Amino acid sequence: MILTAIAIIFILGYLAIALESYIKVNKSASALFLGASLWLVWFRFQGSPYGEGLEHVSHQLFDTFGDLSQILFFLMGAMTIVAIINANDGFSIITSRIKTDSAKILMWIISGISFFLSAILDNLTTTIVMMTLCHKMVSDAKDRLFFAGLIVIAANAGGAWSPIGDVTTTMLWIGKQISTVGIIESLIVPSIVCLLVPLAVMSFIIKGKVRSESAQVALETQKPSSFERNILFIAGIGGLLMVPIIKSFFHVPPYIAMFFVLGFLWIVVELLGRKHANSIKRLSIFHILKEVDVSSVLFFAGIMLAVGCLGATGQLAALAKILDENIGDIRMITLAIGALSAIVDNVPLVAATMKMYAIDNASEIFREDGLFWSFVSYCAGTGGSMLIIGSAAGVAAMGMEKNLTFIWYLKKIAPLAALGYVAGAGVYLVIQGAL
């Protein structure tokens, strides 16, 4: 009974987020209310004579919040770094070198950068960076929605073929289900196809010029000195690129590496502010922090709390077991896991999968870099693109682009993302000789 109630609350909350533009309630408010409501119900049940006790559920919430806080701190650190660069026009180093005003060409350029940058950073940080660039380069709000959709698809596809590009691939990499060379060799081509298919279709939709005259003027006025701009861009972007290296070398959680980079950049800002007294206000971290979008962080927190509760109640693990018992074909099970990751977070789904299927060196499918684990990496990494709240990249994009609603994405981008997902999966299975 309690599990049914939690499922109903989740569905109603999910609908409230999806129908934001119709019910006129901010998605961050709906997400927070949903996440907190699920835990209120679960706590009340566990504290009743039928539950396992408050201590048990407190440990579950602690574990969930531990995972959530790591992602939130990472997200806030990345957003602050990007805000510092943006406030000082550091991204003009990139925008000034992109001379085209063709929407179609710019779409290919931004998607390509997102794809490869995601493999080096991760899909969440890449989305934050590229959405900031998109706001500076695309003046038309409607066109920017399509660009945002492609950034999500590109970031997720780029993260799927790298061991540090997505949380789920990192999990499988640490668990030794995949290796660095193995995942790159097996998924680079399918991931490219996953992006190229929707990109090719979008080429027939996006037309005309992307920048207005006023937008170009805005990019060229009120610039800080080239010295400040270059220093902060190099320190900021270079620092973001160092995050996965610091994480791997020192074996620390990603948010610790992000805090290290943010602290370093903060020191640089303070030193520049001391040297250039006329620009202290613009360089001040306290001034820039006001520009960080807290509502998108709270939206992310609500979504993760809700999914965490579903994991704590065992519903995600039960769902994975149902797939295993009723589908049978391991290829179809993996495709279904990818599709489900568009509805609920891919991290608990992959975690449940890792527990259900042990590494088996006697079986070619389940050994390290076997067909199953590589396919899970692809499907879980790219399947989330089929819904805007199906991935960290999508949630971040939705938070940063106010007009990007669940329904709009479902109508305009989801079919293209699904097409790319299936095409890339087909290419993978053909390459592996599994069709």
KEGU-68085 format. One line per field, with one value per residue (C-alpha): residue number from 1; residue in three letters; x, y, z. Coordinates in nm, 2 decimals, padded with zeros to 4 digits, always signed. Last residue first. Layout:
% KEGU-68085
num	NUM, ...
residuo	ALA, ...
east	X, ...
north	Y, ...
up	Z, ...
This chain:
% KEGU-68085
num	435, 434, 433, 432, 431, 430, 429, 428, 427, 426, 425, 424, 423, 422, 421, 420, 419, 418, 417, 416, 415, 414, 413, 412, 411, 410, 409, 408, 407, 406, 405, 404, 403, 402, 401, 400, 399, 398, 397, 396, 395, 394, 393, 392, 391, 390, 389, 388, 387, 386, 385, 384, 383, 382, 381, 380, 379, 378, 377, 376, 375, 374, 373, 372, 371, 370, 369, 368, 367, 366, 365, 364, 363, 362, 361, 360, 359, 358, 357, 356, 355, 354, 353, 352, 351, 350, 349, 348, 347, 346, 345, 344, 343, 342, 341, 340, 339, 338, 337, 336, 335, 334, 333, 332, 331, 330, 329, 328, 327, 326, 325, 324, 323, 322, 321, 320, 319, 318, 317, 316, 315, 314, 313, 312, 311, 310, 309, 308, 307, 306, 305, 304, 303, 302, 301, 300, 299, 298, 297, 296, 295, 294, 293, 292, 291, 290, 289, 288, 287, 286, 285, 284, 283, 282, 281, 280, 279, 278, 277, 276, 275, 274, 273, 272, 271, 270, 269, 268, 267, 266, 265, 264, 263, 262, 261, 260, 259, 258, 257, 256, 255, 254, 253, 252, 251, 250, 249, 248, 247, 246, 245, 244, 243, 242, 241, 240, 239, 238, 237, 236, 235, 234, 233, 232, 231, 230, 229, 228, 227, 226, 225, 224, 223, 222, 221, 220, 219, 218, 217, 216, 215, 214, 213, 212, 211, 210, 209, 208, 207, 206, 205, 204, 203, 202, 201, 200, 199, 198, 197, 196, 195, 194, 193, 192, 191, 190, 189, 188, 187, 186, 185, 184, 183, 182, 181, 180, 179, 178, 177, 176, 175, 174, 173, 172, 171, 170, 169, 168, 167, 166, 165, 164, 163, 162, 161, 160, 159, 158, 157, 156, 155, 154, 153, 152, 151, 150, 149, 148, 147, 146, 145, 144, 143, 142, 141, 140, 139, 138, 137, 136, 135, 134, 133, 132, 131, 130, 129, 128, 127, 126, 125, 124, 123, 122, 121, 120, 119, 118, 117, 116, 115, 114, 113, 112, 111, 110, 109, 108, 107, 106, 105, 104, 103, 102, 101, 100, 99, 98, 97, 96, 95, 94, 93, 92, 91, 90, 89, 88, 87, 86, 85, 84, 83, 82, 81, 80, 79, 78, 77, 76, 75, 74, 73, 72, 71, 70, 69, 68, 67, 66, 65, 64, 63, 62, 61, 60, 59, 58, 57, 56, 55, 54, 53, 52, 51, 50, 49, 48, 47, 46, 45, 44, 43, 42, 41, 40, 39, 38, 37, 36, 35, 34, 33, 32, 31, 30, 29, 28, 27, 26, 25, 24, 23, 22, 21, 20, 19, 18, 17, 16, 15, 14, 13, 12, 11, 10, 9, 8, 7, 6, 5, 4, 3, 2, 1
residuo	LEU, ALA, GLY, GLN, ILE, VAL, LEU, TYR, VAL, GLY, ALA, GLY, ALA, VAL, TYR, GLY, LEU, ALA, ALA, LEU, PRO, ALA, ILE, LYS, LYS, LEU, TYR, TRP, ILE, PHE, THR, LEU, ASN, LYS, GLU, MET, GLY, MET, ALA, ALA, VAL, GLY, ALA, ALA, SER, GLY, ILE, ILE, LEU, MET, SER, GLY, GLY, THR, GLY, ALA, CYS, TYR, SER, VAL, PHE, SER, TRP, PHE, LEU, GLY, ASP, GLU, ARG, PHE, ILE, GLU, SER, ALA, ASN, ASP, ILE, ALA, TYR, MET, LYS, MET, THR, ALA, ALA, VAL, LEU, PRO, VAL, ASN, ASP, VAL, ILE, ALA, SER, LEU, ALA, GLY, ILE, ALA, LEU, THR, ILE, MET, ARG, ILE, ASP, GLY, ILE, ASN, GLU, ASP, LEU, ILE, LYS, ALA, LEU, ALA, ALA, LEU, GLN, GLY, THR, ALA, GLY, LEU, CYS, GLY, VAL, ALA, LEU, MET, ILE, GLY, ALA, PHE, PHE, LEU, VAL, SER, SER, VAL, ASP, VAL, GLU, LYS, LEU, ILE, HIS, PHE, ILE, SER, LEU, ARG, LYS, ILE, SER, ASN, ALA, HIS, LYS, ARG, GLY, LEU, LEU, GLU, VAL, VAL, ILE, TRP, LEU, PHE, GLY, LEU, VAL, PHE, PHE, MET, ALA, ILE, TYR, PRO, PRO, VAL, HIS, PHE, PHE, SER, LYS, ILE, ILE, PRO, VAL, MET, LEU, LEU, GLY, GLY, ILE, GLY, ALA, ILE, PHE, LEU, ILE, ASN, ARG, GLU, PHE, SER, SER, PRO, LYS, GLN, THR, GLU, LEU, ALA, VAL, GLN, ALA, SER, GLU, SER, ARG, VAL, LYS, GLY, LYS, ILE, ILE, PHE, SER, MET, VAL, ALA, LEU, PRO, VAL, LEU, LEU, CYS, VAL, ILE, SER, PRO, VAL, ILE, LEU, SER, GLU, ILE, ILE, GLY, VAL, THR, SER, ILE, GLN, LYS, GLY, ILE, TRP, LEU, MET, THR, THR, THR, VAL, ASP, GLY, ILE, PRO, SER, TRP, ALA, GLY, GLY, ALA, ASN, ALA, ALA, ILE, VAL, ILE, LEU, GLY, ALA, PHE, PHE, LEU, ARG, ASP, LYS, ALA, ASP, SER, VAL, MET, LYS, HIS, CYS, LEU, THR, MET, MET, VAL, ILE, THR, THR, THR, LEU, ASN, ASP, LEU, ILE, ALA, SER, LEU, PHE, PHE, SER, ILE, GLY, SER, ILE, ILE, TRP, MET, LEU, ILE, LYS, ALA, SER, ASP, THR, LYS, ILE, ARG, SER, THR, ILE, ILE, SER, PHE, GLY, ASP, ASN, ALA, ASN, ILE, ILE, ALA, VAL, ILE, THR, MET, ALA, GLY, MET, LEU, PHE, PHE, LEU, ILE, GLN, SER, LEU, ASP, GLY, PHE, THR, ASP, PHE, LEU, GLN, HIS, SER, VAL, HIS, GLU, LEU, GLY, GLU, GLY, TYR, PRO, SER, GLY, GLN, PHE, ARG, PHE, TRP, VAL, LEU, TRP, LEU, SER, ALA, GLY, LEU, PHE, LEU, ALA, SER, ALA, SER, LYS, ASN, VAL, LYS, ILE, TYR, SER, GLU, LEU, ALA, ILE, ALA, LEU, TYR, GLY, LEU, ILE, PHE, ILE, ILE, ALA, ILE, ALA, THR, LEU, ILE, MET
east	+02.24, +02.51, +02.81, +02.97, +02.98, +02.61, +02.51, +02.68, +02.53, +02.18, +02.23, +02.35, +02.04, +01.80, +01.94, +01.96, +01.59, +01.50, +01.68, +01.50, +01.16, +01.25, +01.35, +01.04, +00.74, +00.89, +01.12, +00.82, +00.63, +00.91, +00.97, +01.27, +01.16, +01.37, +01.69, +01.94, +01.72, +01.61, +01.97, +02.09, +01.81, +01.89, +02.26, +02.19, +01.98, +01.62, +01.47, +01.45, +01.33, +01.48, +01.83, +01.83, +01.88, +02.23, +02.44, +02.22, +02.21, +02.58, +02.72, +02.48, +02.59, +02.96, +02.86, +02.65, +02.89, +03.19, +03.44, +03.51, +03.33, +02.95, +02.90, +03.21, +03.10, +03.38, +03.51, +03.18, +03.14, +02.82, +02.48, +02.21, +02.42, +02.56, +02.21, +02.09, +02.37, +02.29, +01.93, +02.03, +02.26, +02.03, +01.79, +01.42, +01.21, +01.48, +01.67, +01.38, +01.46, +01.82, +01.72, +01.48, +01.76, +01.96, +01.68, +01.63, +01.99, +01.98, +01.68, +01.48, +01.20, +00.99, +01.23, +01.51, +01.28, +01.09, +01.43, +01.52, +01.18, +01.23, +01.56, +01.40, +01.11, +01.34, +01.19, +01.53, +01.57, +01.23, +01.33, +01.65, +01.45, +01.25, +01.56, +01.74, +01.45, +01.42, +01.79, +01.81, +01.52, +01.70, +02.01, +01.81, +01.65, +01.99, +02.08, +02.43, +02.41, +02.42, +02.75, +02.91, +02.88, +03.02, +03.30, +03.40, +03.55, +03.29, +03.29, +03.67, +03.71, +03.85, +04.09, +04.28, +04.57, +04.36, +04.08, +04.32, +04.46, +04.11, +04.00, +04.31, +04.24, +03.88, +04.01, +04.22, +03.93, +03.71, +03.97, +04.00, +03.62, +03.59, +03.84, +03.66, +03.33, +03.47, +03.53, +03.90, +04.14, +04.43, +04.53, +04.19, +04.00, +04.28, +04.27, +03.89, +03.89, +04.19, +03.97, +03.76, +04.07, +04.19, +03.85, +03.86, +04.23, +04.26, +03.94, +04.03, +04.37, +04.25, +03.97, +04.18, +04.46, +04.22, +04.08, +03.71, +03.45, +03.16, +03.08, +03.16, +02.92, +02.63, +02.70, +02.67, +02.34, +02.21, +02.28, +02.10, +02.28, +02.14, +02.09, +01.86, +01.75, +01.71, +01.46, +01.64, +01.97, +01.77, +01.74, +02.12, +02.18, +01.93, +02.12, +02.47, +02.44, +02.36, +02.59, +02.88, +02.79, +02.78, +03.13, +03.30, +03.13, +03.34, +03.69, +03.64, +03.49, +03.77, +04.05, +03.93, +03.82, +03.47, +03.31, +03.60, +03.37, +03.55, +03.48, +03.12, +03.07, +03.25, +03.03, +02.73, +02.84, +02.91, +03.21, +03.48, +03.50, +03.44, +03.21, +02.89, +02.99, +02.99, +02.64, +02.51, +02.67, +02.56, +02.20, +02.18, +02.35, +02.11, +01.81, +01.97, +02.03, +01.67, +01.56, +01.80, +01.62, +01.30, +01.48, +01.65, +01.98, +02.21, +02.57, +02.58, +02.31, +02.46, +02.80, +02.63, +02.45, +02.78, +02.95, +02.66, +02.61, +02.98, +02.98, +02.69, +02.81, +03.15, +03.49, +03.70, +03.42, +03.18, +03.42, +03.41, +03.03, +02.97, +03.23, +03.06, +02.72, +02.83, +03.00, +02.71, +02.45, +02.67, +02.67, +02.29, +02.23, +02.45, +02.61, +02.96, +03.26, +03.33, +03.66, +03.50, +03.27, +03.56, +03.78, +03.45, +03.40, +03.61, +03.36, +03.44, +03.10, +03.11, +03.43, +03.31, +02.97, +03.14, +03.33, +03.02, +02.82, +03.09, +03.11, +02.73, +02.71, +02.98, +02.83, +02.49, +02.64, +02.82, +02.51, +02.29, +02.51, +02.53, +02.16, +02.07, +02.30, +02.17, +01.81, +01.87, +02.04, +01.74, +01.51, +01.67, +01.69, +01.33, +01.22, +01.16, +00.80, +00.47, +00.45, +00.48, +00.80, +00.89, +00.56, +00.59, +00.95, +00.84, +00.55, +00.77, +01.04, +00.80, +00.67, +01.02, +01.11, +00.77, +00.77, +01.12, +01.04, +00.71, +00.88, +01.17, +00.92, +00.76, +00.38, +00.18, -00.04, +00.00, +00.36, +00.47, +00.29, +00.59, +00.69, +00.33, +00.31, +00.63, +00.48, +00.16, +00.36, +00.59, +00.29, +00.12, +00.44, +00.47, +00.11, +00.16, +00.47, +00.27, +00.00
north	-00.86, -00.91, -00.88, -00.62, -00.37, -00.45, -00.42, -00.08, +00.05, -00.05, +00.12, +00.44, +00.44, +00.37, +00.65, +00.89, +00.83, +00.86, +01.20, +01.32, +01.21, +01.38, +01.72, +01.89, +01.75, +01.62, +01.92, +02.16, +01.96, +01.95, +02.33, +02.52, +02.88, +02.94, +02.82, +02.77, +02.53, +02.33, +02.30, +02.18, +01.92, +01.80, +01.76, +01.58, +01.34, +01.22, +01.56, +01.68, +01.34, +01.13, +01.25, +01.01, +00.72, +00.84, +00.74, +00.45, +00.31, +00.35, +00.24, -00.06, -00.16, -00.16, -00.37, -00.62, -00.67, -00.75, -00.48, -00.68, -01.02, -01.04, -01.11, -01.33, -01.55, -01.73, -01.39, -01.33, -00.98, -01.00, -00.92, -00.82, -00.59, -00.40, -00.37, -00.21, +00.04, +00.11, +00.19, +00.39, +00.61, +00.64, +00.88, +00.81, +00.88, +00.90, +00.63, +00.40, +00.41, +00.32, +00.03, -00.08, -00.09, -00.30, -00.55, -00.57, -00.67, -00.91, -01.10, -01.23, -00.97, -01.07, -01.19, -00.94, -00.64, -00.73, -00.74, -00.39, -00.26, -00.43, -00.26, +00.08, +00.02, -00.07, +00.19, +00.35, +00.37, +00.54, +00.78, +00.87, +00.94, +01.20, +01.35, +01.37, +01.56, +01.80, +01.87, +01.94, +02.19, +02.35, +02.40, +02.54, +02.79, +02.90, +03.05, +03.21, +03.58, +03.68, +03.48, +03.73, +04.02, +03.82, +03.69, +04.05, +04.09, +04.34, +04.54, +04.54, +04.67, +05.01, +04.88, +04.67, +04.52, +04.43, +04.30, +04.09, +03.94, +03.87, +03.71, +03.49, +03.38, +03.29, +03.09, +02.88, +02.83, +02.73, +02.48, +02.32, +02.32, +02.13, +01.87, +01.83, +01.80, +01.52, +01.29, +01.23, +00.97, +01.22, +01.14, +01.05, +01.34, +01.59, +01.47, +01.48, +01.84, +01.96, +02.04, +02.26, +02.44, +02.51, +02.65, +02.88, +02.97, +03.02, +03.22, +03.42, +03.51, +03.59, +03.82, +04.00, +04.07, +04.16, +04.44, +04.41, +04.43, +04.66, +04.64, +04.38, +04.11, +04.35, +04.49, +04.14, +04.08, +04.42, +04.32, +03.99, +03.66, +03.33, +03.39, +03.17, +02.81, +02.55, +02.27, +02.10, +02.09, +01.95, +01.62, +01.60, +01.68, +01.42, +01.15, +01.29, +01.28, +00.90, +00.83, +00.99, +00.78, +00.46, +00.54, +00.62, +00.33, +00.02, +00.17, +00.43, +00.18, -00.07, +00.18, +00.31, -00.03, -00.15, -00.37, -00.28, -00.14, +00.19, +00.20, +00.09, +00.37, +00.62, +00.52, +00.58, +00.92, +01.04, +01.17, +01.02, +00.67, +00.82, +00.68, +00.78, +01.14, +01.26, +01.12, +01.29, +01.62, +01.60, +01.52, +01.80, +02.05, +01.96, +02.04, +02.37, +02.46, +02.39, +02.62, +02.89, +02.91, +03.01, +03.27, +03.44, +03.60, +03.30, +03.37, +03.49, +03.26, +02.97, +03.03, +03.00, +02.69, +02.55, +02.59, +02.46, +02.17, +02.08, +02.08, +01.83, +01.61, +01.55, +01.71, +01.54, +01.33, +01.62, +01.86, +01.62, +01.62, +01.98, +02.12, +01.92, +02.04, +02.40, +02.38, +02.19, +02.44, +02.73, +02.60, +02.58, +02.91, +03.09, +03.40, +03.25, +03.42, +03.19, +03.32, +03.61, +03.37, +03.16, +03.43, +03.61, +03.34, +03.54, +03.83, +03.91, +03.81, +03.50, +03.37, +03.42, +03.27, +02.96, +02.92, +02.97, +02.72, +02.46, +02.50, +02.50, +02.18, +02.00, +02.10, +01.98, +01.65, +01.57, +01.68, +01.44, +01.14, +01.22, +01.31, +00.96, +00.79, +01.01, +00.95, +00.57, +00.59, +00.79, +00.52, +00.26, +00.47, +00.56, +00.20, -00.10, -00.02, -00.19, -00.05, +00.30, +00.50, +00.34, +00.45, +00.81, +00.83, +00.70, +00.95, +01.25, +01.12, +01.12, +01.47, +01.62, +01.51, +01.62, +01.96, +02.03, +01.93, +02.12, +02.44, +02.40, +02.35, +02.69, +02.66, +02.81, +02.51, +02.51, +02.61, +02.37, +02.07, +01.84, +01.94, +01.89, +01.56, +01.44, +01.54, +01.34, +01.04, +01.05, +01.09, +00.78, +00.57, +00.67, +00.57, +00.24, +00.17, +00.24, +00.00
up	-03.46, -03.20, -03.43, -03.21, -03.49, -03.57, -03.21, -03.17, -03.49, -03.38, -03.04, -03.22, -03.44, -03.15, -02.94, -03.24, -03.31, -02.95, -02.93, -03.24, -03.10, -02.77, -02.92, -03.05, -02.87, -02.55, -02.53, -02.55, -02.29, -02.04, -02.07, -02.20, -02.17, -01.86, -02.01, -01.72, -01.51, -01.81, -01.93, -01.59, -01.57, -01.92, -01.84, -01.52, -01.72, -01.77, -01.68, -02.05, -02.17, -02.45, -02.36, -02.06, -02.30, -02.39, -02.09, -01.97, -02.32, -02.40, -02.07, -02.06, -02.41, -02.29, -01.99, -02.20, -02.49, -02.28, -02.17, -01.85, -01.88, -01.90, -02.27, -02.31, -02.03, -01.83, -01.72, -01.53, -01.38, -01.17, -01.31, -01.06, -00.84, -01.14, -01.28, -00.95, -00.96, -01.33, -01.24, -00.93, -01.15, -01.45, -01.28, -01.35, -01.66, -01.93, -01.75, -01.82, -02.20, -02.13, -01.90, -02.17, -02.43, -02.18, -02.13, -02.51, -02.56, -02.27, -02.41, -02.11, -02.12, -01.83, -01.56, -01.63, -01.68, -01.36, -01.17, -01.29, -01.17, -00.83, -00.80, -00.89, -00.64, -00.35, -00.12, -00.09, -00.47, -00.51, -00.23, -00.41, -00.72, -00.53, -00.36, -00.69, -00.85, -00.56, -00.55, -00.92, -00.90, -00.60, -00.81, -01.10, -00.85, -00.73, -01.06, -01.00, -01.07, -00.70, -00.67, -00.92, -00.68, -00.39, -00.61, -00.69, -01.04, -01.16, -00.84, -00.82, -01.18, -01.12, -00.86, -01.11, -00.91, -00.60, -00.81, -01.01, -00.69, -00.55, -00.88, -00.89, -00.53, -00.63, -00.93, -00.69, -00.45, -00.75, -00.87, -00.53, -00.48, -00.81, -00.70, -00.38, -00.58, -00.79, -00.49, -00.41, -00.55, -00.56, -00.92, -01.05, -00.90, -00.99, -01.35, -01.37, -01.23, -01.44, -01.74, -01.52, -01.40, -01.75, -01.83, -01.53, -01.51, -01.89, -01.91, -01.60, -01.73, -02.08, -01.97, -01.71, -01.96, -02.24, -02.02, -01.93, -02.21, -02.19, -02.56, -02.82, -02.73, -02.68, -03.03, -03.17, -02.99, -03.12, -03.48, -03.44, -03.42, -03.55, -03.91, -04.12, -04.08, -03.81, -03.92, -04.20, -04.01, -03.71, -03.90, -03.95, -03.58, -03.47, -03.66, -03.59, -03.21, -03.17, -03.46, -03.28, -02.97, -03.18, -03.32, -02.99, -02.81, -02.85, -02.88, -02.61, -02.37, -02.42, -02.39, -02.05, -01.91, -01.84, -01.58, -01.35, -01.07, -01.10, -01.48, -01.43, -01.18, -01.40, -01.70, -01.48, -01.36, -01.71, -01.91, -01.68, -01.84, -02.19, -02.45, -02.29, -02.20, -02.56, -02.62, -02.30, -02.39, -02.75, -02.67, -02.40, -02.63, -02.91, -02.69, -02.58, -02.95, -03.02, -02.73, -02.85, -03.18, -03.00, -02.78, -03.08, -02.97, -03.00, -02.93, -02.57, -02.44, -02.63, -02.46, -02.12, -02.23, -02.35, -02.01, -01.81, -02.04, -02.03, -01.65, -01.65, -01.93, -01.79, -01.85, -02.12, -02.28, -02.24, -02.43, -02.73, -02.77, -02.66, -02.91, -03.19, -03.09, -03.07, -03.42, -03.58, -03.45, -03.55, -03.91, -03.92, -03.75, -04.00, -03.84, -03.89, -03.74, -03.45, -03.33, -03.13, -02.96, -02.82, -02.66, -02.60, -02.34, -02.09, -02.09, -01.72, -01.59, -01.81, -01.66, -01.31, -01.39, -01.54, -01.21, -01.01, -01.21, -01.18, -00.80, -00.76, -00.97, -00.78, -00.45, -00.58, -00.70, -00.37, -00.18, -00.36, -00.30, +00.07, +00.08, -00.04, +00.21, +00.49, +00.38, +00.39, +00.73, +00.86, +00.71, +00.93, +01.24, +01.21, +01.24, +01.01, +00.93, +01.01, +01.37, +01.23, +01.21, +00.88, +00.74, +00.86, +00.72, +00.38, +00.36, +00.46, +00.22, -00.07, +00.02, +00.04, -00.32, -00.46, -00.29, -00.40, -00.76, -00.77, -00.64, -00.88, -01.17, -01.10, -01.09, -01.38, -01.42, -01.80, -01.84, -01.56, -01.71, -01.70, -01.35, -01.22, -01.41, -01.23, -00.90, -00.98, -01.09, -00.78, -00.55, -00.72, -00.68, -00.31, -00.25, -00.43, -00.22, +00.10, +00.00
